[in-house]
Amino acid sequence: MVCLLSCKAQNQGASPVGENIEGLTLIEHQNFTNIDSFETRVIRDTKTLGKFYRQINKTRKPGLPVPVVDFSKEMLILVCLGEQHGEKTTVLSKLKETDQEMLIAIEVHNVSKEEMSIQPIYFPFYLYKMPLVDKTVVFQKIEE
């Protein structure tokens, strides 16, 4: 079960608002997908990962290769930002952890601080790998 909370917060720089997530690694990032709205997902099996890659590879020739993941030890966190004006980056951090759930902050930052009159439109996604946890993962989006 994945929940999504949203709030706006001011943040200086790219330091996380929470604590670092041990073992979190970015394994895939692309700026152009066919997903046009904000979405987060925890992927815990090969079938779900394959389904996501089939969806984004519909508009790519050749398609992106599906990463190989040992789901007995690891899980994936998928963050799709939807339509973005200008290039963005994400920072994930752990806000709170209990026996039942882990609250993860997703901070969205502008890559360039320059003001441009015409901003390119991106539809980015980020795929992170982390050690497997048997908890409900809840996401909170934080925008600068």
PyRosetta script that sets phi, psi and omega in degrees:
from pyrosetta import init, pose_from_sequence

init()
pose = pose_from_sequence("MVCLLSCKAQNQGASPVGENIEGLTLIEHQNFTNIDSFETRVIRDTKTLGKFYRQINKTRKPGLPVPVVDFSKEMLILVCLGEQHGEKTTVLSKLKETDQEMLIAIEVHNVSKEEMSIQPIYFPFYLYKMPLVDKTVVFQKIEE")
pose.set_psi(1, 125.7)
pose.set_omega(1, -178.9)
pose.set_phi(2, -121.2)
pose.set_psi(2, 131.9)
pose.set_omega(2, 178.5)
pose.set_phi(3, -115.1)
pose.set_psi(3, 159.7)
pose.set_omega(3, 179.9)
pose.set_phi(4, -134.9)
pose.set_psi(4, 127.0)
pose.set_omega(4, 174.8)
pose.set_phi(5, -116.5)
pose.set_psi(5, 154.7)
pose.set_omega(5, -179.2)
pose.set_phi(6, -136.7)
pose.set_psi(6, 139.5)
pose.set_omega(6, 174.2)
pose.set_phi(7, -154.7)
pose.set_psi(7, 161.6)
pose.set_omega(7, 176.0)
pose.set_phi(8, -107.3)
pose.set_psi(8, 139.7)
pose.set_omega(8, 179.1)
pose.set_phi(9, -148.3)
pose.set_psi(9, 149.9)
pose.set_omega(9, 175.6)
pose.set_phi(10, -87.5)
pose.set_psi(10, 136.7)
pose.set_omega(10, -179.7)
pose.set_phi(11, -142.4)
pose.set_psi(11, 135.3)
pose.set_omega(11, 178.6)
pose.set_phi(12, -100.5)
pose.set_psi(12, 121.0)
pose.set_omega(12, 177.6)
pose.set_phi(13, 77.9)
pose.set_psi(13, -168.2)
pose.set_omega(13, -175.9)
pose.set_phi(14, -110.2)
pose.set_psi(14, 23.5)
pose.set_omega(14, 176.9)
pose.set_phi(15, -79.1)
pose.set_psi(15, 140.2)
pose.set_omega(15, -174.9)
pose.set_phi(16, -69.4)
pose.set_psi(16, 151.2)
pose.set_omega(16, 178.1)
pose.set_phi(17, -78.0)
pose.set_psi(17, -25.6)
pose.set_omega(17, 178.2)
pose.set_phi(18, -110.0)
pose.set_psi(18, -160.5)
pose.set_omega(18, 178.9)
pose.set_phi(19, -91.8)
pose.set_psi(19, 156.3)
pose.set_omega(19, 179.6)
pose.set_phi(20, -61.3)
pose.set_psi(20, 146.6)
pose.set_omega(20, 177.1)
pose.set_phi(21, -93.7)
pose.set_psi(21, 115.8)
pose.set_omega(21, -176.2)
pose.set_phi(22, -63.2)
pose.set_psi(22, 128.3)
pose.set_omega(22, 177.6)
pose.set_phi(23, 83.8)
pose.set_psi(23, 3.1)
pose.set_omega(23, -179.7)
pose.set_phi(24, -73.3)
pose.set_psi(24, 127.0)
pose.set_omega(24, -178.2)
pose.set_phi(25, -136.5)
pose.set_psi(25, 131.3)
pose.set_omega(25, 174.3)
pose.set_phi(26, -77.0)
pose.set_psi(26, 120.8)
pose.set_omega(26, -178.7)
pose.set_phi(27, -109.8)
pose.set_psi(27, -16.1)
pose.set_omega(27, 178.5)
pose.set_phi(28, -155.9)
pose.set_psi(28, 136.5)
pose.set_omega(28, 174.4)
pose.set_phi(29, -146.2)
pose.set_psi(29, 127.7)
pose.set_omega(29, 175.9)
pose.set_phi(30, -135.8)
pose.set_psi(30, 143.4)
pose.set_omega(30, -178.6)
pose.set_phi(31, -90.4)
pose.set_psi(31, -9.5)
pose.set_omega(31, -176.2)
pose.set_phi(32, -129.5)
pose.set_psi(32, 114.1)
pose.set_omega(32, 175.8)
pose.set_phi(33, -134.1)
pose.set_psi(33, 178.8)
pose.set_omega(33, 175.9)
pose.set_phi(34, -102.8)
pose.set_psi(34, 23.0)
pose.set_omega(34, 178.5)
pose.set_phi(35, -104.8)
pose.set_psi(35, 114.3)
pose.set_omega(35, -170.7)
pose.set_phi(36, -103.5)
pose.set_psi(36, 10.3)
pose.set_omega(36, 177.3)
pose.set_phi(37, -136.5)
pose.set_psi(37, 158.2)
pose.set_omega(37, -179.8)
pose.set_phi(38, -64.7)
pose.set_psi(38, 133.8)
pose.set_omega(38, -178.2)
pose.set_phi(39, -153.2)
pose.set_psi(39, 138.6)
pose.set_omega(39, 172.7)
pose.set_phi(40, -126.0)
pose.set_psi(40, 149.8)
pose.set_omega(40, -177.2)
pose.set_phi(41, -155.9)
pose.set_psi(41, 142.4)
pose.set_omega(41, 170.0)
pose.set_phi(42, -99.1)
pose.set_psi(42, 127.9)
pose.set_omega(42, 180.0)
pose.set_phi(43, -110.9)
pose.set_psi(43, 121.2)
pose.set_omega(43, -175.7)
pose.set_phi(44, -118.8)
pose.set_psi(44, 6.4)
pose.set_omega(44, -179.6)
pose.set_phi(45, -151.7)
pose.set_psi(45, 159.3)
pose.set_omega(45, -177.3)
pose.set_phi(46, -64.5)
pose.set_psi(46, -37.3)
pose.set_omega(46, -178.1)
pose.set_phi(47, -61.8)
pose.set_psi(47, -45.5)
pose.set_omega(47, 179.3)
pose.set_phi(48, -65.8)
pose.set_psi(48, -40.0)
pose.set_omega(48, 178.0)
pose.set_phi(49, -63.2)
pose.set_psi(49, -44.6)
pose.set_omega(49, 178.5)
pose.set_phi(50, -61.9)
pose.set_psi(50, -38.9)
pose.set_omega(50, 178.6)
pose.set_phi(51, -63.0)
pose.set_psi(51, -42.0)
pose.set_omega(51, 177.8)
pose.set_phi(52, -62.7)
pose.set_psi(52, -45.9)
pose.set_omega(52, -179.0)
pose.set_phi(53, -66.7)
pose.set_psi(53, -33.6)
pose.set_omega(53, 174.7)
pose.set_phi(54, -63.3)
pose.set_psi(54, -39.1)
pose.set_omega(54, 179.5)
pose.set_phi(55, -63.7)
pose.set_psi(55, -49.0)
pose.set_omega(55, -176.9)
pose.set_phi(56, -76.6)
pose.set_psi(56, -22.0)
pose.set_omega(56, 179.7)
pose.set_phi(57, -82.4)
pose.set_psi(57, -4.4)
pose.set_omega(57, 176.7)
pose.set_phi(58, -60.0)
pose.set_psi(58, -30.7)
pose.set_omega(58, -177.0)
pose.set_phi(59, -106.9)
pose.set_psi(59, 14.1)
pose.set_omega(59, -178.6)
pose.set_phi(60, -125.1)
pose.set_psi(60, 134.2)
pose.set_omega(60, 172.6)
pose.set_phi(61, -136.1)
pose.set_psi(61, 113.8)
pose.set_omega(61, -4.3)
pose.set_phi(62, -74.4)
pose.set_psi(62, 160.3)
pose.set_omega(62, -179.8)
pose.set_phi(63, -77.4)
pose.set_psi(63, 166.3)
pose.set_omega(63, 176.1)
pose.set_phi(64, -74.3)
pose.set_psi(64, 140.6)
pose.set_omega(64, 177.0)
pose.set_phi(65, -71.8)
pose.set_psi(65, 144.9)
pose.set_omega(65, 178.2)
pose.set_phi(66, -77.6)
pose.set_psi(66, 126.0)
pose.set_omega(66, 179.8)
pose.set_phi(67, -64.6)
pose.set_psi(67, 148.6)
pose.set_omega(67, 176.8)
pose.set_phi(68, -91.3)
pose.set_psi(68, 123.0)
pose.set_omega(68, -176.4)
pose.set_phi(69, -131.4)
pose.set_psi(69, 136.7)
pose.set_omega(69, 174.3)
pose.set_phi(70, -88.6)
pose.set_psi(70, 94.3)
pose.set_omega(70, -174.7)
pose.set_phi(71, -72.1)
pose.set_psi(71, -5.8)
pose.set_omega(71, 173.8)
pose.set_phi(72, -77.5)
pose.set_psi(72, -18.1)
pose.set_omega(72, -178.8)
pose.set_phi(73, -122.1)
pose.set_psi(73, -21.5)
pose.set_omega(73, -173.1)
pose.set_phi(74, -131.3)
pose.set_psi(74, 160.2)
pose.set_omega(74, 171.7)
pose.set_phi(75, -135.6)
pose.set_psi(75, 165.2)
pose.set_omega(75, -178.2)
pose.set_phi(76, -116.9)
pose.set_psi(76, 147.1)
pose.set_omega(76, 172.8)
pose.set_phi(77, -116.7)
pose.set_psi(77, 121.0)
pose.set_omega(77, -179.6)
pose.set_phi(78, -105.2)
pose.set_psi(78, 128.3)
pose.set_omega(78, 176.3)
pose.set_phi(79, -125.3)
pose.set_psi(79, 114.7)
pose.set_omega(79, 174.5)
pose.set_phi(80, -107.6)
pose.set_psi(80, 123.1)
pose.set_omega(80, -176.1)
pose.set_phi(81, -85.8)
pose.set_psi(81, -12.3)
pose.set_omega(81, -176.5)
pose.set_phi(82, 73.9)
pose.set_psi(82, -159.1)
pose.set_omega(82, -177.6)
pose.set_phi(83, -70.1)
pose.set_psi(83, 125.2)
pose.set_omega(83, 179.6)
pose.set_phi(84, -128.6)
pose.set_psi(84, 136.8)
pose.set_omega(84, 176.0)
pose.set_phi(85, -97.1)
pose.set_psi(85, 108.3)
pose.set_omega(85, -174.4)
pose.set_phi(86, 93.5)
pose.set_psi(86, 158.6)
pose.set_omega(86, -177.1)
pose.set_phi(87, -76.4)
pose.set_psi(87, 137.8)
pose.set_omega(87, -177.6)
pose.set_phi(88, -122.6)
pose.set_psi(88, 164.5)
pose.set_omega(88, 171.6)
pose.set_phi(89, -137.7)
pose.set_psi(89, 159.3)
pose.set_omega(89, -179.7)
pose.set_phi(90, -120.9)
pose.set_psi(90, 151.1)
pose.set_omega(90, 172.5)
pose.set_phi(91, -129.8)
pose.set_psi(91, 123.2)
pose.set_omega(91, 177.9)
pose.set_phi(92, -103.3)
pose.set_psi(92, 138.3)
pose.set_omega(92, 176.9)
pose.set_phi(93, -148.7)
pose.set_psi(93, 157.0)
pose.set_omega(93, -178.6)
pose.set_phi(94, -90.4)
pose.set_psi(94, 120.7)
pose.set_omega(94, 178.4)
pose.set_phi(95, -87.5)
pose.set_psi(95, -41.8)
pose.set_omega(95, -176.0)
pose.set_phi(96, -156.9)
pose.set_psi(96, 147.0)
pose.set_omega(96, 177.4)
pose.set_phi(97, -140.5)
pose.set_psi(97, 130.1)
pose.set_omega(97, 175.1)
pose.set_phi(98, -120.9)
pose.set_psi(98, -174.5)
pose.set_omega(98, 177.8)
pose.set_phi(99, -66.9)
pose.set_psi(99, -26.4)
pose.set_omega(99, -176.1)
pose.set_phi(100, -103.2)
pose.set_psi(100, -27.7)
pose.set_omega(100, -175.3)
pose.set_phi(101, -145.5)
pose.set_psi(101, 161.1)
pose.set_omega(101, 176.4)
pose.set_phi(102, -126.4)
pose.set_psi(102, 125.9)
pose.set_omega(102, 178.3)
pose.set_phi(103, -99.0)
pose.set_psi(103, 118.2)
pose.set_omega(103, -177.3)
pose.set_phi(104, -112.9)
pose.set_psi(104, 128.2)
pose.set_omega(104, 175.2)
pose.set_phi(105, -86.6)
pose.set_psi(105, 136.3)
pose.set_omega(105, 174.2)
pose.set_phi(106, -116.0)
pose.set_psi(106, 104.5)
pose.set_omega(106, 179.3)
pose.set_phi(107, -92.9)
pose.set_psi(107, 134.2)
pose.set_omega(107, 179.6)
pose.set_phi(108, -112.5)
pose.set_psi(108, 121.6)
pose.set_omega(108, -177.8)
pose.set_phi(109, -121.2)
pose.set_psi(109, 146.8)
pose.set_omega(109, 171.1)
pose.set_phi(110, -72.5)
pose.set_psi(110, 137.4)
pose.set_omega(110, 177.9)
pose.set_phi(111, -74.1)
pose.set_psi(111, -44.3)
pose.set_omega(111, -179.1)
pose.set_phi(112, -106.1)
pose.set_psi(112, 133.6)
pose.set_omega(112, 179.2)
pose.set_phi(113, -88.4)
pose.set_psi(113, -5.3)
pose.set_omega(113, -179.5)
pose.set_phi(114, -71.7)
pose.set_psi(114, 141.4)
pose.set_omega(114, 174.5)
pose.set_phi(115, -87.0)
pose.set_psi(115, 120.2)
pose.set_omega(115, 178.3)
pose.set_phi(116, -115.4)
pose.set_psi(116, 143.5)
pose.set_omega(116, -179.3)
pose.set_phi(117, -72.3)
pose.set_psi(117, -32.0)
pose.set_omega(117, 177.6)
pose.set_phi(118, -119.0)
pose.set_psi(118, 114.8)
pose.set_omega(118, -179.4)
pose.set_phi(119, -102.5)
pose.set_psi(119, 132.2)
pose.set_omega(119, 175.0)
pose.set_phi(120, -66.5)
pose.set_psi(120, 152.8)
pose.set_omega(120, 179.3)
pose.set_phi(121, -102.0)
pose.set_psi(121, 128.7)
pose.set_omega(121, 178.8)
pose.set_phi(122, -119.4)
pose.set_psi(122, 156.5)
pose.set_omega(122, 173.2)
pose.set_phi(123, -130.8)
pose.set_psi(123, 71.7)
pose.set_omega(123, -170.2)
pose.set_phi(124, -81.3)
pose.set_psi(124, 155.8)
pose.set_omega(124, 167.5)
pose.set_phi(125, -135.6)
pose.set_psi(125, 152.4)
pose.set_omega(125, 179.3)
pose.set_phi(126, -129.5)
pose.set_psi(126, 133.2)
pose.set_omega(126, 178.7)
pose.set_phi(127, -121.0)
pose.set_psi(127, 117.4)
pose.set_omega(127, -178.1)
pose.set_phi(128, -110.4)
pose.set_psi(128, 145.4)
pose.set_omega(128, 175.4)
pose.set_phi(129, -110.0)
pose.set_psi(129, 139.1)
pose.set_omega(129, 176.4)
pose.set_phi(130, -149.9)
pose.set_psi(130, 162.7)
pose.set_omega(130, 177.6)
pose.set_phi(131, -59.2)
pose.set_psi(131, 145.0)
pose.set_omega(131, -178.3)
pose.set_phi(132, -64.3)
pose.set_psi(132, 131.5)
pose.set_omega(132, 172.7)
pose.set_phi(133, -126.1)
pose.set_psi(133, 141.0)
pose.set_omega(133, -179.2)
pose.set_phi(134, -97.3)
pose.set_psi(134, 61.9)
pose.set_omega(134, -178.3)
pose.set_phi(135, -138.5)
pose.set_psi(135, 160.4)
pose.set_omega(135, 171.1)
pose.set_phi(136, -74.5)
pose.set_psi(136, 132.4)
pose.set_omega(136, 179.1)
pose.set_phi(137, -104.5)
pose.set_psi(137, 125.6)
pose.set_omega(137, -179.8)
pose.set_phi(138, -115.6)
pose.set_psi(138, 136.0)
pose.set_omega(138, -178.1)
pose.set_phi(139, -110.1)
pose.set_psi(139, 144.8)
pose.set_omega(139, 174.8)
pose.set_phi(140, -129.2)
pose.set_psi(140, 117.4)
pose.set_omega(140, -179.6)
pose.set_phi(141, -83.8)
pose.set_psi(141, 131.2)
pose.set_omega(141, 179.3)
pose.set_phi(142, -126.4)
pose.set_psi(142, 120.6)
pose.set_omega(142, -179.8)
pose.set_phi(143, -109.5)
pose.set_psi(143, 145.9)
pose.set_omega(143, 178.9)
pose.set_phi(144, -82.0)
pose.dump_pdb("model.pdb")
